[in-house]
Amino acid sequence: MALYYEERSRNNIAKLAANTRKKAREWFDWCCENGIEVLVYETIRTKAQQSANVANGKSQTMRSYHIVGQAFDFVMTKGKTVDWSGYKTATAKKAIAKAKSLGFSWGGDWSGFFDCPHMQYEYKGYGTDKFTADKPIANNKTGKQGVYARDFLNIRTKATWDSPVAFKVPIYYYAQILWDTKNGDWVQIEFQGKKGWYKPSFNEYWYEKDPCTS
């Protein structure tokens, strides 16, 4: 069972421009991994939608990063419940700090006009990110592959973010990806005789070579 708003959030993130989409997915995965429930309720926006937002005071510019696919709006949640006043909670502050560490600018830091749901990724400037498709992930690997954790990873009992943690792989520790056992974009991980589930993304979660060896 996925988090209540996970599918909706991922579908919205998929509409973003390529580099913004990648960073937003990394942020959302991190939130899921750390039990932080959020809803990404809006991403891409048409000029007509933005014009209406300016007219009713929800926005102050037609140069919105939503129009060019470089922004998303989010709200804190708990199950089905959304918390529009939750941006000052400790959990929200962690999520916001993580997004900023990935290069996003937060609308809650703006002066004069606060936009707490808003995250934008300037990339190389307004309109510089392009709407290109994701590169297909190689899925023809078989057998076992030795890898090293990029962070402290909670390996799950099932191929979902909200399943219980089976065990942890500490940062830089060696584990193995079992490519023959897959479930969607999750694979089975083996660590010190234990098996669980995680995603095989090398840019986000695993090193293919020992990072402690020059």
N, CA, C and O of each residue as an XYZ file, in Angstrom:
856
protein
N       0.840     -1.203      0.000
C       0.000      0.000      0.000
C       0.871      1.247      0.000
O       1.746      1.401      0.852
N       0.631      2.132     -0.954
C       1.418      3.360     -1.053
C       0.884      4.409     -0.081
O      -0.227      4.284      0.434
N       1.679      5.433      0.163
C       1.186      6.568      0.921
C      -0.023      7.151      0.196
O      -0.109      7.069     -1.029
N      -0.957      7.738      0.942
C      -2.267      8.069      0.374
C      -2.167      8.930     -0.894
O      -2.868      8.675     -1.873
N      -1.308      9.934     -0.876
C      -1.210     10.846     -2.021
C       0.008     10.575     -2.903
O       0.368     11.409     -3.734
N       0.640      9.419     -2.729
C       1.879      9.170     -3.472
C       1.647      9.131     -4.984
O       2.379      9.777     -5.735
N       0.660      8.398     -5.428
C       0.435      8.286     -6.877
C       0.108      9.641     -7.487
O       0.643      9.991     -8.539
N      -0.758     10.400     -6.842
C      -1.113     11.735     -7.351
C       0.118     12.635     -7.406
O       0.322     13.355     -8.384
N       0.932     12.594     -6.359
C       2.139     13.431     -6.322
C       3.102     13.053     -7.440
O       3.628     13.925     -8.132
N       3.334     11.753     -7.618
C       4.284     11.308     -8.649
C       3.773     11.647    -10.051
O       4.559     12.007    -10.927
N       2.473     11.534    -10.266
C       1.915     11.896    -11.564
C       2.098     13.380    -11.851
O       2.359     13.763    -12.991
N       1.965     14.218    -10.826
C       2.177     15.648    -11.011
C       3.647     15.962    -11.252
O       3.974     16.781    -12.110
N       4.530     15.322    -10.506
C       5.972     15.540    -10.682
C       6.402     15.156    -12.095
O       7.289     15.791    -12.666
N       5.783     14.126    -12.661
C       6.133     13.657    -14.007
C       5.882     14.711    -15.077
O       6.408     14.591    -16.184
N       5.092     15.740    -14.780
C       4.776     16.786    -15.754
C       5.857     17.867    -15.830
O       5.823     18.701    -16.734
N       6.801     17.867    -14.911
C       7.816     18.920    -14.843
C       8.859     18.774    -15.944
O       8.980     17.719    -16.566
N       9.612     19.850    -16.175
C      10.748     19.799    -17.094
C      11.811     18.863    -16.524
O      11.822     18.581    -15.326
N      12.696     18.387    -17.384
C      13.538     17.224    -17.088
C      14.367     17.342    -15.815
O      14.265     16.484    -14.939
N      15.180     18.381    -15.694
C      16.071     18.495    -14.539
C      15.303     18.809    -13.257
O      15.646     18.322    -12.180
N      14.261     19.627    -13.387
C      13.405     19.911    -12.235
C      12.693     18.651    -11.796
O      12.568     18.388    -10.600
N      12.229     17.875    -12.748
C      11.552     16.609    -12.458
C      12.466     15.655    -11.684
O      12.043     15.022    -10.716
N      13.703     15.564    -12.119
C      14.659     14.683    -11.452
C      14.880     15.104    -10.000
O      14.885     14.267     -9.097
N      15.064     16.412     -9.782
C      15.292     16.902     -8.421
C      14.040     16.748     -7.558
O      14.130     16.403     -6.380
N      12.873     17.004     -8.150
C      11.622     16.874     -7.397
C      11.376     15.424     -7.002
O      10.893     15.155     -5.902
N      11.702     14.496     -7.882
C      11.557     13.075     -7.550
C      12.511     12.683     -6.425
O      12.144     11.934     -5.520
N      13.725     13.192     -6.491
C      14.696     12.889     -5.439
C      14.185     13.401     -4.099
O      14.293     12.717     -3.081
N      13.623     14.617     -4.106
C      13.069     15.191     -2.881
C      11.886     14.372     -2.386
O      11.789     14.079     -1.194
N      10.988     14.003     -3.288
C       9.796     13.255     -2.882
C      10.172     11.862     -2.373
O       9.599     11.382     -1.395
N      11.131     11.217     -3.036
C      11.611      9.917     -2.556
C      12.183     10.035     -1.151
O      11.951      9.179     -0.297
N      12.941     11.114     -0.924
C      13.525     11.339      0.398
C      12.423     11.517      1.441
O      12.517     10.971      2.540
N      11.391     12.268      1.107
C      10.269     12.449      2.030
C       9.620     11.106      2.352
O       9.344     10.808      3.515
N       9.377     10.293      1.318
C       8.778      8.970      1.537
C       9.680      8.107      2.406
O       9.220      7.434      3.328
N      10.970      8.138      2.099
C      11.935      7.321      2.841
C      11.964      7.696      4.312
O      12.190      6.838      5.165
N      11.739      8.962      4.620
C      11.830      9.444      5.999
C      10.468      9.617      6.666
O      10.353     10.255      7.712
N       9.441      9.042      6.048
C       8.118      9.063      6.658
C       7.464     10.427      6.706
O       6.601     10.674      7.548
N       7.869     11.319      5.806
C       7.293     12.672      5.749
C       6.216     12.683      4.675
O       6.519     12.549      3.489
N       4.971     12.840      5.080
C       3.845     12.772      4.152
C       3.559     14.151      3.559
O       3.302     15.112      4.284
N       3.609     14.228      2.236
C       3.328     15.467      1.529
C       2.475     15.160      0.304
O       2.449     14.028     -0.180
N       1.789     16.167     -0.184
C       1.071     16.106     -1.446
C       1.632     17.175     -2.374
O       1.577     18.363     -2.057
N       2.169     16.763     -3.513
C       2.549     17.708     -4.570
C       1.294     17.902     -5.417
O       0.986     17.077     -6.278
N       0.572     18.997     -5.169
C      -0.758     19.135     -5.745
C      -0.792     19.927     -7.050
O      -1.796     19.906     -7.761
N       0.305     20.629     -7.368
C       0.335     21.359     -8.639
C       1.768     21.505     -9.122
O       2.686     21.740     -8.336
N       1.941     21.362    -10.430
C       3.261     21.560    -11.043
C       3.112     22.488    -12.242
O       3.179     23.707    -12.090
N       2.912     21.930    -13.422
C       2.820     22.732    -14.630
C       1.525     23.560    -14.623
O       0.479     23.101    -14.163
N       1.624     24.781    -15.140
C       0.480     25.694    -15.154
C       0.455     26.431    -16.499
O       1.502     26.864    -16.983
N      -0.720     26.576    -17.101
C      -0.828     27.297    -18.366
C      -0.796     28.800    -18.114
O      -0.974     29.255    -16.984
N      -0.569     29.562    -19.176
C      -0.572     31.024    -19.055
C      -1.948     31.519    -18.635
O      -2.061     32.483    -17.879
N      -2.997     30.860    -19.125
C      -4.356     31.254    -18.743
C      -4.590     31.029    -17.258
O      -5.192     31.867    -16.586
N      -4.114     29.894    -16.741
C      -4.241     29.623    -15.306
C      -3.462     30.637    -14.483
O      -3.935     31.106    -13.448
N      -2.263     30.972    -14.950
C      -1.449     31.942    -14.224
C      -2.081     33.320    -14.252
O      -2.048     34.046    -13.258
N      -2.654     33.680    -15.383
C      -3.340     34.969    -15.491
C      -4.492     35.052    -14.498
O      -4.702     36.094    -13.877
N      -5.237     33.965    -14.344
C      -6.334     33.937    -13.380
C      -5.807     34.057    -11.959
O      -6.427     34.713    -11.122
N      -4.667     33.430    -11.677
C      -4.065     33.511    -10.336
C      -3.619     34.937    -10.017
O      -3.771     35.408     -8.890
N      -3.068     35.616    -11.019
C      -2.660     37.017    -10.825
C      -3.890     37.886    -10.573
O      -3.872     38.775     -9.722
N      -4.940     37.619    -11.313
C      -6.160     38.417    -11.195
C      -6.801     38.278     -9.818
O      -7.352     39.245     -9.292
N      -6.735     37.072     -9.224
C      -7.374     36.886     -7.922
C      -6.411     37.017     -6.745
O      -6.776     36.750     -5.601
N      -5.171     37.434     -7.038
C      -4.214     37.711     -5.980
C      -3.432     36.528     -5.468
O      -2.658     36.670     -4.521
N      -3.610     35.347     -6.072
C      -2.859     34.175     -5.637
C      -1.409     34.212     -6.112
O      -0.547     33.532     -5.556
N      -1.153     35.004     -7.131
C       0.206     35.167     -7.644
C       0.391     36.622     -8.051
O      -0.578     37.364     -8.208
N       1.655     37.019     -8.221
C       1.931     38.422     -8.525
C       2.694     38.621     -9.824
O       3.093     39.743    -10.135
N       2.903     37.561    -10.584
C       3.698     37.703    -11.806
C       3.238     36.715    -12.868
O       2.789     35.610    -12.561
N       3.361     37.136    -14.123
C       3.114     36.223    -15.239
C       4.395     35.479    -15.610
O       4.386     34.636    -16.506
N       5.484     35.785    -14.932
C       6.749     35.089    -15.192
C       6.909     33.960    -14.165
O       7.923     33.851    -13.476
N       5.893     33.148    -14.095
C       5.874     32.073    -13.099
C       6.714     30.891    -13.573
O       6.683     30.513    -14.744
N       7.459     30.324    -12.642
C       8.235     29.125    -12.963
C       7.335     27.903    -13.188
O       7.788     26.894    -13.728
N       6.078     27.989    -12.780
C       5.132     26.915    -13.076
C       4.901     26.802    -14.585
O       4.776     25.698    -15.114
N       4.847     27.925    -15.265
C       4.561     27.927    -16.706
C       5.628     27.172    -17.480
O       5.328     26.512    -18.475
N       6.873     27.265    -17.026
C       7.984     26.632    -17.744
C       8.392     25.292    -17.111
O       9.446     24.742    -17.432
N       7.556     24.781    -16.220
C       7.807     23.452    -15.657
C       8.947     23.377    -14.677
O       9.569     22.325    -14.530
N       9.240     24.491    -13.992
C      10.360     24.510    -13.056
C       9.907     24.809    -11.620
O      10.668     25.368    -10.831
N       8.675     24.437    -11.290
C       8.163     24.702     -9.943
C       7.077     23.701     -9.583
O       6.382     23.172    -10.451
N       6.944     23.450     -8.274
C       5.824     22.651     -7.784
C       5.303     23.257     -6.496
O       6.027     23.952     -5.783
N       4.030     22.986     -6.205
C       3.407     23.405     -4.955
C       3.075     22.162     -4.140
O       2.597     21.166     -4.682
N       3.332     22.225     -2.831
C       3.110     21.068     -1.970
C       2.419     21.486     -0.685
O       2.403     22.661     -0.319
N       1.850     20.505     -0.010
C       1.231     20.730      1.294
C       1.526     19.512      2.157
O       1.622     18.394      1.650
N       1.669     19.726      3.459
C       1.885     18.629      4.394
C       0.577     17.851      4.557
O      -0.508     18.432      4.515
N       0.689     16.535      4.744
C      -0.492     15.696      4.899
C      -0.282     14.680      6.015
O       0.831     14.463      6.494
N      -1.392     14.068      6.408
C      -1.380     12.922      7.323
C      -2.511     12.019      6.876
O      -3.678     12.280      7.169
N      -2.162     10.947      6.161
C      -3.203     10.134      5.555
C      -3.950     10.959      4.523
O      -3.334     11.565      3.646
N      -5.280     10.988      4.621
C      -6.094     11.772      3.687
C      -6.102     13.260      4.014
O      -6.447     14.080      3.164
N      -5.725     13.612      5.234
C      -5.875     14.987      5.715
C      -4.726     15.875      5.246
O      -3.557     15.517      5.388
N      -5.069     17.037      4.686
C      -4.050     18.016      4.302
C      -3.998     19.111      5.366
O      -5.025     19.487      5.932
N      -2.805     19.612      5.629
C      -2.604     20.588      6.702
C      -2.011     21.861      6.105
O      -0.794     21.978      5.964
N      -2.868     22.807      5.758
C      -2.413     24.045      5.128
C      -1.671     24.956      6.106
O      -1.029     25.920      5.688
N      -1.753     24.661      7.384
C      -1.034     25.460      8.379
C       0.215     24.742      8.867
O       0.805     25.135      9.873
N       0.626     23.681      8.153
C       1.696     22.833      8.649
C       3.098     23.180      8.214
O       4.024     22.409      8.464
N       3.286     24.329      7.564
C       4.607     24.656      7.025
C       5.633     25.051      8.092
O       6.831     25.104      7.813
N       5.168     25.327      9.302
C       6.095     25.709     10.369
C       6.398     24.542     11.312
O       7.120     24.714     12.294
N       5.859     23.374     11.026
C       6.129     22.216     11.880
C       7.562     21.736     11.672
O       8.198     22.052     10.666
N       8.053     20.978     12.630
C       9.421     20.456     12.541
C       9.575     19.554     11.316
O      10.613     19.571     10.654
N       8.544     18.771     11.020
C       8.592     17.868      9.865
C       8.673     18.657      8.569
O       9.458     18.325      7.681
N       7.860     19.704      8.460
C       7.884     20.535      7.261
C       9.236     21.220      7.100
O       9.754     21.326      5.988
N       9.802     21.680      8.197
C      11.101     22.347      8.124
C      12.178     21.398      7.595
O      13.076     21.824      6.868
N      12.092     20.122      7.955
C      13.043     19.144      7.431
C      12.866     18.976      5.927
O      13.845     18.943      5.181
N      11.599     18.870      5.480
C      11.320     18.703      4.056
C      11.775     19.925      3.263
O      12.342     19.793      2.178
N      11.526     21.106      3.805
C      11.926     22.342      3.130
C      13.450     22.445      3.056
O      14.004     22.832      2.027
N      14.119     22.097      4.149
C      15.589     22.138      4.162
C      16.169     21.180      3.131
O      17.150     21.502      2.461
N      15.565     20.003      3.004
C      16.039     19.031      2.017
C      15.864     19.572      0.606
O      16.774     19.458     -0.215
N      14.716     20.154      0.313
C      14.486     20.717     -1.015
C      15.495     21.813     -1.334
O      16.007     21.887     -2.451
N      15.776     22.655     -0.360
C      16.738     23.738     -0.575
C      18.143     23.186     -0.785
O      18.929     23.756     -1.543
N      18.464     22.078     -0.115
C      19.781     21.465     -0.303
C      19.938     20.893     -1.708
O      21.057     20.723     -2.191
N      18.819     20.598     -2.363
C      18.834     20.074     -3.730
C      18.808     21.185     -4.777
O      18.845     20.917     -5.977
N      18.744     22.434     -4.313
C      18.792     23.562     -5.237
C      17.489     24.303     -5.436
O      17.434     25.237     -6.236
N      16.433     23.916     -4.730
C      15.151     24.612     -4.858
C      15.144     25.896     -4.038
O      15.799     25.987     -2.999
N      14.406     26.871     -4.509
C      14.121     28.080     -3.747
C      12.702     27.956     -3.202
O      11.790     27.525     -3.907
N      12.529     28.341     -1.936
C      11.234     28.193     -1.274
C      10.521     29.538     -1.192
O      11.100     30.547     -0.791
N       9.238     29.523     -1.586
C       8.443     30.747     -1.566
C       8.222     31.305     -0.179
O       7.891     32.483     -0.040
N       8.395     30.495      0.851
C       8.251     30.989      2.216
C       9.385     31.892      2.652
O       9.285     32.569      3.675
N      10.483     31.907      1.869
C      11.610     32.796      2.171
C      11.484     34.152      1.498
O      12.282     35.053      1.756
N      10.487     34.302      0.637
C      10.346     35.552     -0.097
C       9.934     36.688      0.837
O       9.307     36.451      1.869
N      10.279     37.898      0.481
C       9.867     39.074      1.255
C       8.690     39.743      0.555
O       8.662     39.855     -0.671
N       7.735     40.178      1.339
C       6.592     40.885      0.779
C       5.444     39.962      0.414
O       4.307     40.199      0.821
N       5.724     38.916     -0.346
C       4.685     37.981     -0.773
C       5.150     36.575     -0.444
O       5.995     36.016     -1.142
N       4.596     36.000      0.624
C       4.992     34.665      1.050
C       4.160     33.621      0.307
O       2.940     33.746      0.200
N       4.823     32.608     -0.195
C       4.137     31.537     -0.937
C       4.667     30.203     -0.403
O       5.490     29.547     -1.040
N       4.176     29.817      0.781
C       4.740     28.653      1.474
C       4.638     27.342      0.702
O       5.526     26.503      0.857
N       3.612     27.108     -0.120
C       3.581     25.839     -0.858
C       4.609     25.741     -1.979
O       4.850     24.652     -2.500
N       5.212     26.852     -2.353
C       5.941     26.951     -3.615
C       7.419     26.580     -3.510
O       8.141     27.074     -2.644
N       7.851     25.693     -4.417
C       9.262     25.375     -4.608
C       9.598     25.580     -6.087
O       8.881     25.094     -6.961
N      10.670     26.287     -6.360
C      11.070     26.454     -7.761
C      12.549     26.145     -7.938
O      13.371     26.371     -7.050
N      12.851     25.623     -9.112
C      14.205     25.203     -9.447
C      14.670     26.051    -10.619
O      14.284     25.809    -11.762
N      15.506     27.053    -10.326
C      15.890     27.991    -11.371
C      16.737     27.347    -12.470
O      16.744     27.813    -13.609
N      17.457     26.261    -12.117
C      18.356     25.588    -13.060
C      19.359     26.615    -13.583
O      20.194     27.084    -12.809
N      19.311     26.984    -14.867
C      20.225     27.998    -15.408
C      19.494     29.304    -15.704
O      20.001     30.167    -16.421
N      18.307     29.431    -15.147
C      17.510     30.628    -15.366
C      16.096     30.271    -15.781
O      15.771     29.101    -15.979
N      15.275     31.271    -15.910
C      13.864     31.073    -16.247
C      13.722     30.451    -17.637
O      14.249     30.969    -18.622
N      13.003     29.336    -17.695
C      12.742     28.695    -18.977
C      13.913     27.931    -19.557
O      13.884     27.575    -20.736
N      14.953     27.663    -18.761
C      16.148     26.988    -19.295
C      16.034     25.465    -19.232
O      16.772     24.763    -19.923
N      15.126     24.952    -18.418
C      14.943     23.502    -18.332
C      14.024     23.057    -19.465
O      13.098     23.781    -19.832
N      14.270     21.886    -20.016
C      13.540     21.428    -21.185
C      12.654     20.232    -20.863
O      12.937     19.453    -19.953
N      11.581     20.107    -21.629
C      10.638     19.008    -21.446
C      11.079     17.806    -22.276
O      10.536     17.543    -23.349
N      12.060     17.090    -21.768
C      12.531     15.887    -22.431
C      12.137     14.672    -21.605
O      11.978     14.761    -20.388
N      11.981     13.547    -22.273
C      11.556     12.333    -21.594
C      12.679     11.773    -20.735
O      13.855     12.031    -20.991
N      12.315     11.014    -19.726
C      13.311     10.333    -18.905
C      14.098      9.352    -19.767
O      13.552      8.714    -20.667
N      15.382      9.246    -19.476
C      16.168      8.210    -20.129
C      15.770      6.868    -19.533
O      15.687      6.729    -18.313
N      15.524      5.881    -20.385
C      15.122      4.576    -19.838
C      16.198      3.980    -18.953
O      17.385      4.026    -19.277
N      15.767      3.416    -17.824
C      16.699      2.771    -16.904
C      17.024      1.378    -17.431
O      16.125      0.606    -17.766
N      18.304      1.065    -17.502
C      18.699     -0.257    -17.977
C      18.092     -1.326    -17.069
O      18.328     -1.337    -15.861
N      17.320     -2.210    -17.660
C      16.658     -3.238    -16.866
C      17.017     -4.644    -17.337
O      16.297     -5.606    -17.070
N      18.139     -4.745    -18.041
C      18.544     -6.039    -18.571
C      19.644     -6.701    -17.737
O      20.260     -7.678    -18.161
N      19.876     -6.149    -16.544
C      20.897     -6.744    -15.689
C      20.350     -8.000    -15.017
O      19.159     -8.093    -14.720
N      21.223     -8.946    -14.785
C      20.851    -10.183    -14.111
C      21.885    -10.502    -13.034
O      22.952     -9.892    -12.971
N      21.544    -11.465    -12.199
C      22.483    -11.881    -11.167
C      22.601    -10.875    -10.042
O      21.656    -10.145     -9.743
N      23.776    -10.841     -9.415
C      24.035     -9.958     -8.285
C      25.045     -8.886     -8.666
O      25.977     -9.142     -9.429
N      24.855     -7.683     -8.129
C      25.812     -6.593     -8.345
C      26.179     -5.980     -7.001
O      25.304     -5.547     -6.250
N      27.460     -5.943     -6.702
C      27.921     -5.313     -5.480
C      27.844     -3.800     -5.576
O      28.269     -3.221     -6.575
N      27.309     -3.156     -4.551
C      27.143     -1.702     -4.530
C      27.447     -1.181     -3.125
O      27.587     -1.956     -2.178
N      27.546      0.151     -3.008
C      27.834      0.805     -1.725
C      26.800      1.908     -1.496
O      26.508      2.688     -2.403
N      26.256      1.970     -0.302
C      25.181      2.910      0.008
C      25.679      4.356     -0.031
O      26.738      4.667      0.513
N      24.921      5.222     -0.666
C      25.245      6.650     -0.700
C      24.802      7.370      0.567
O      25.262      8.477      0.848
N      23.918      6.752      1.326
C      23.396      7.358      2.552
C      22.975      6.216      3.479
O      23.145      5.046      3.136
N      22.435      6.545      4.635
C      21.895      5.527      5.521
C      20.528      5.126      4.966
O      19.591      5.923      5.017
N      20.398      3.918      4.442
C      19.217      3.501      3.699
C      18.369      2.517      4.509
O      18.880      1.539      5.055
N      17.079      2.794      4.574
C      16.122      1.891      5.213
C      15.616      0.905      4.173
O      14.833      1.280      3.300
N      16.041     -0.327      4.247
C      15.615     -1.354      3.311
C      14.266     -1.897      3.780
O      14.109     -2.265      4.945
N      13.301     -1.944      2.872
C      11.913     -2.232      3.227
C      11.564     -3.720      3.106
O      12.217     -4.473      2.383
N      10.517     -4.119      3.834
C      10.054     -5.499      3.758
C       9.311     -5.775      2.458
O       9.273     -6.912      1.986
N       8.718     -4.727      1.878
C       8.007     -4.840      0.609
C       8.437     -3.689     -0.307
O       9.124     -2.763      0.125
N       8.029     -3.762     -1.560
C       8.446     -2.774     -2.552
C       7.566     -1.531     -2.516
O       7.040     -1.112     -3.547
N       7.403     -0.938     -1.332
C       6.681      0.320     -1.160
C       7.364      1.124     -0.066
O       7.969      0.565      0.847
N       7.258      2.447     -0.170
C       7.929      3.309      0.806
C       7.342      3.189      2.203
O       8.049      3.390      3.191
N       6.040      2.860      2.298
C       5.420      2.845      3.624
C       5.413      1.471      4.264
O       4.809      1.293      5.322
N       6.070      0.490      3.649
C       6.184     -0.824      4.294
C       7.219     -0.742      5.420
O       8.071      0.147      5.409
N       7.153     -1.656      6.387
C       8.093     -1.605      7.515
C       9.550     -1.731      7.064
O       9.846     -2.305      6.015
N      10.444     -1.187      7.876
C      11.877     -1.296      7.607
C      12.351     -2.687      8.015
O      12.180     -3.098      9.163
N      12.947     -3.405      7.069
C      13.466     -4.737      7.362
C      14.825     -4.643      8.055
O      15.104     -5.365      9.013
N      15.663     -3.736      7.547
C      16.978     -3.489      8.136
C      17.554     -2.238      7.493
O      16.975     -1.695      6.552
N      18.687     -1.784      7.998
C      19.331     -0.576      7.493
C      20.684     -0.927      6.880
O      21.380     -1.826      7.352
N      21.045     -0.206      5.826
C      22.395     -0.286      5.268
C      23.082      1.041      5.567
O      22.664      2.067      5.031
N      24.118      1.062      6.401
C      24.804      2.317      6.720
C      25.512      2.897      5.496
O      25.821      2.179      4.545
N      25.761      4.192      5.535
C      26.432      4.870      4.436
C      27.802      4.245      4.167
O      28.562      3.963      5.093
N      28.098      4.036      2.890
C      29.343      3.468      2.370
C      29.467      1.962      2.585
O      30.465      1.372      2.169
N      28.485      1.321      3.221
C      28.564     -0.129      3.439
C      28.214     -0.885      2.152
O      27.448     -0.416      1.311
N      28.807     -2.064      2.042
C      28.633     -2.907      0.863
C      27.354     -3.732      0.968
O      27.058     -4.312      2.013
N      26.597     -3.777     -0.134
C      25.412     -4.629     -0.239
C      25.373     -5.174     -1.660
O      26.242     -4.864     -2.474
N      24.374     -5.978     -1.951
C      24.229     -6.526     -3.293
C      22.820     -6.300     -3.811
O      21.840     -6.497     -3.092
N      22.731     -5.881     -5.075
C      21.448     -5.780     -5.762
C      21.167     -7.135     -6.425
O      22.001     -7.662     -7.162
N      19.992     -7.683     -6.152
C      19.592     -8.958     -6.747
C      18.698     -8.659     -7.956
O      17.476     -8.582     -7.832
N      19.318     -8.495     -9.109
C      18.615     -8.016    -10.297
C      17.530     -8.978    -10.783
O      16.637     -8.565    -11.523
N      17.587    -10.213    -10.394
C      16.598    -11.184    -10.860
C      15.299    -11.136    -10.053
O      14.321    -11.796    -10.403
N      15.297    -10.350     -8.971
C      14.102    -10.240     -8.137
C      13.652     -8.789     -8.123
O      14.193     -7.971     -7.378
N      12.646     -8.465     -8.959
C      12.195     -7.092     -9.142
C      10.703     -6.987     -8.869
O       9.961     -7.966     -8.952
N      10.289     -5.774     -8.543
C       8.871     -5.453     -8.399
C       8.693     -4.005     -8.834
O       8.945     -3.083     -8.058
N       8.260     -3.808    -10.074
C       8.201     -2.458    -10.620
C       9.600     -1.884    -10.728
O      10.474     -2.505    -11.331
N       9.831     -0.702    -10.154
C      11.166     -0.102    -10.178
C      11.916     -0.335     -8.866
O      12.846      0.402     -8.539
N      11.509     -1.360     -8.120
C      12.209     -1.792     -6.914
C      12.932     -3.110     -7.202
O      12.520     -3.878     -8.072
N      14.003     -3.359     -6.469
C      14.718     -4.636     -6.567
C      15.020     -5.134     -5.155
O      14.972     -4.378     -4.185
N      15.326     -6.404     -5.069
C      15.688     -6.950     -3.766
C      17.152     -6.646     -3.462
O      18.015     -6.719     -4.337
N      17.405     -6.309     -2.217
C      18.744     -5.977     -1.737
C      19.160     -7.010     -0.700
O      18.368     -7.389      0.163
N      20.414     -7.467     -0.788
C      20.946     -8.393      0.202
C      22.085     -7.723      0.957
O      22.998     -7.161      0.352
N      22.024     -7.788      2.295
C      23.035     -7.154      3.142
C      23.265     -8.020      4.365
O      22.367     -8.222      5.183
N      24.478     -8.527      4.476
C      24.869     -9.344      5.632
C      23.874    -10.475      5.905
O      23.470    -10.715      7.043
N      23.491    -11.163      4.815
C      22.603    -12.313      4.927
C      21.123    -11.995      4.998
O      20.301    -12.911      5.017
N      20.757    -10.705      5.038
C      19.352    -10.301      5.107
C      18.907     -9.753      3.749
O      19.719     -9.216      2.994
N      17.613     -9.891      3.443
C      17.078     -9.432      2.166
C      15.886     -8.505      2.381
O      15.065     -8.718      3.274
N      15.810     -7.486      1.553
C      14.696     -6.553      1.591
C      14.604     -5.848      0.252
O      15.207     -6.284     -0.728
N      13.844     -4.750      0.208
C      13.561     -4.071     -1.060
C      14.014     -2.609     -1.032
O      13.882     -1.923     -0.019
N      14.546     -2.153     -2.159
C      14.897     -0.748     -2.328
C      14.975     -0.456     -3.825
O      14.838     -1.359     -4.650
N      15.194      0.799     -4.162
C      15.307      1.184     -5.576
C      16.774      1.147     -6.005
O      17.659      1.431     -5.198
N      17.043      0.799     -7.274
C      18.429      0.601     -7.704
C      19.100      1.830     -8.301
O      20.163      1.704     -8.910
N      18.513      3.018     -8.145
C      19.071      4.215     -8.774
C      20.485      4.502     -8.273
O      20.706      4.670     -7.074
N      21.437      4.554     -9.202
C      22.835      4.772     -8.827
C      23.138      6.241     -8.541
O      24.028      6.542     -7.746
N      22.417      7.145     -9.170
C      22.681      8.564     -8.937
C      22.198      9.010     -7.564
O      22.724      9.971     -7.002
N      21.195      8.315     -7.017
C      20.568      8.769     -5.783
C      20.924      7.914     -4.569
O      21.068      8.447     -3.469
N      21.071      6.590     -4.747
C      21.144      5.723     -3.581
C      22.399      4.858     -3.480
O      22.785      4.478     -2.374
N      23.043      4.537     -4.599
C      24.139      3.565     -4.571
C      25.351      4.045     -5.364
O      25.225      4.716     -6.388
N      26.516      3.683     -4.865
C      27.753      3.801     -5.646
C      28.037      2.435     -6.283
O      27.835      1.391     -5.664
N      28.506      2.469     -7.520
C      28.891      1.211     -8.156
C      30.319      0.808     -7.812
O      30.711     -0.345     -7.986
N      31.102      1.792     -7.314
C      32.477      1.509     -6.876
C      32.635      1.996     -5.441
O      31.933      2.910     -5.009
N      33.534      1.400     -4.721
C      33.785      1.741     -3.334
C      34.201      3.218     -3.236
O      35.274      3.565     -3.729
N      33.412      4.086     -2.632
C      33.746      5.512     -2.551
C      34.908      5.803     -1.623
O      35.457      6.904     -1.650
N      35.295      4.830     -0.797
C      36.380      5.028      0.159
C      37.731      4.591     -0.388
O      38.749      4.659      0.300
N      37.721      4.140     -1.640
C      38.967      3.693     -2.286
C      39.297      4.606     -3.439
O      38.479      4.782     -4.342
N      40.459      5.183     -3.429
C      40.852      6.083     -4.512
C      41.190      5.293     -5.746
O      41.546      5.873     -6.772
